Structure formats: C-alpha cells, structure tokens
Amino acid sequence: MGNKVAAIDSIGRHNYAAKGHDYDPYLRSFIKGIPTESTESTWNNEESTDSILVIRGLGGGGQKAIRRCKAEGRDFYAMDTGYFGNGKHKTWHRITKNNLQNLGPIIERPYDRLSLIEYEYTPIYSGSKILICPPSDKVMNLFNQATANEWVNATIEEIKKYTDRPVEVRMKPSRTDRITTNTIQQALANDVHCLVTYNSIAATEALMAGRAAISLGPNAAQIVSETDLSKIENPKVPNKDEMMAYMAHLSFCQFRQSEMEDGYAWKILQETYT
C-alpha cells in the first residue's frame, strides 16, 4: 500500500465557486494536516494508483471509490457530517477509516470534548410509538440494499410481527428543515418509544434524547444499543456510564476544520485505528 494520501473531490456535488472555493475546503484542510505526502485529486486520477484515499460524501466518484477500496482492501478515510454538535453550521465532521461510521470498540476517552457540544446525559424513557428514519437511496445502494421506500415497507412488516404500537415514518427533510422547523429532536419528543434506522446518525441522536434506538445496518450506535427488531418492545439501552463512555469515544471521532488543518485529526485517527 502506498504512503501517499489523496483527497477525492466529489465533482459536481457542491457548487464551490458560489462560496468562493475551487475545491472541497474540508478535504483541503484535512490533507494539509497530514505529515506525509498528500494531494488534492479525483477518483479518475486515483483509480489506478495505490494511494490512501480521503472521500467526503457519496456523491460524484465517492461511492465508486469506496466500493473499489472495500473490494480491494485499499485503505480509505470517509468524511461526512459529525455525529453530534452541529446546528446551523457544520462545525463537526466525522472521519472514519475504512467505514462510513466508527463501529467500535469504544476507546476510553476523557470527557473534555463533550463540553464543546454542551452534552448532558438524559436517561432513557419511553413513549408509545415507533419512529422509522430511513436512509437515503445512495446509502442503500452502497450497501447493496433495496431502495429506501422498499426498506421502509419491509421494516414496517417486520415490526408488526413483534408489536402493535403505531408506526410513524420520518423521511429525511431538507437540511434547512432539519435544523429549524422539523428537527429530529422535535420528532423524538413526540411520544416516541423507539427509533428504528439503518445507518443514520439519528440513532445516536435518539440515545442522546433519551430514546431507545435500533440500528439495522452498520451504525456507530450499534455499540451500545439494540440491533434486533424482535426485541423492539424491550430493546437494549445504555446506562449512564455506558452512554457517557460512548459519547466521549465518538467525540474523538469527529473534528472541527481547524483540527484537521493543524494535524490533530490525523494524529487522533492514527491512535484510534492502530
């Protein structure tokens, strides 16, 4: 495996020019902080190389690059929206080696970074209904699954085998709605017993809000929560110590742009994935 790290720009995914950029600013910041040879590139340029890749999102050549890397055992780093702490602006960005999310194990970490997002533990409590938060079709395609709508229909049929609770489906709103009038926190506060998803970070957001979560795909929350729909009436939930350890762990799996640029993100990632 080569030592060069190449950031893959998902051409066409963002209108950089409208924001005064000529390249993905987060990819640029991340590779600036890597103390080895690194470059800005595209999947077309790196497809036949052995460079370690940094890929943000699933647009452009991102999904093709991830598929190829997984098939060939080629190392890559996936960058996307952080697990928590983001509001109007995307301050935090998760970065994961060879997966879309950190799947554990939990690494013991100090709690100091949790203060940056003002996190306070909320005990798990229950409501009456099931909230389904489906993934995007892009995500389902990457994992060779059915479409999001097909997944929802199949999941509802499976849920009905184990509970007669009402089921509500929350399709992913636009980003503007998600942070203003239709937040996941508002949805969770509306009498929810348990959230069901595939690999959405909504599972972590549910746990943070004191709701049970079931993850049916590769999801960071699977470390501390339920993965079996047959247990939906009494799903596994983390206690306070487990939740605090989980949150502290994830706080070292996401980074601010300044932490990418000064090399802190790269340093922590090398310690995490040893």
Buried (B, 14 or more C-beta within 10 A) or exposed (E): EEEBBBBBBBBEBBEBEEEEEEEBBBBBBBBBBBEEEBEBBBBEBBEEEEBBBBBBBBBBBBBBBBEBBEEEEBBBBBBBBBBBBBEEEBBBBBBBBBBBBBBEEBBEBEEEBBEEBEBEBEEBEBBEBBBBBBBBBEBBBBEEBEBBEEBBBEBBEBBEEEBEBEBBBBEBBEEEEEBEEEBBEEBBEEEBBBBBBBBBBBBBBBBBBBBBBBBBBBBBBBBBBBBEBEBBEEBBBBEEEBBBBBBBBBBBBBBBBEBBBBBBBBBBBEEBEE
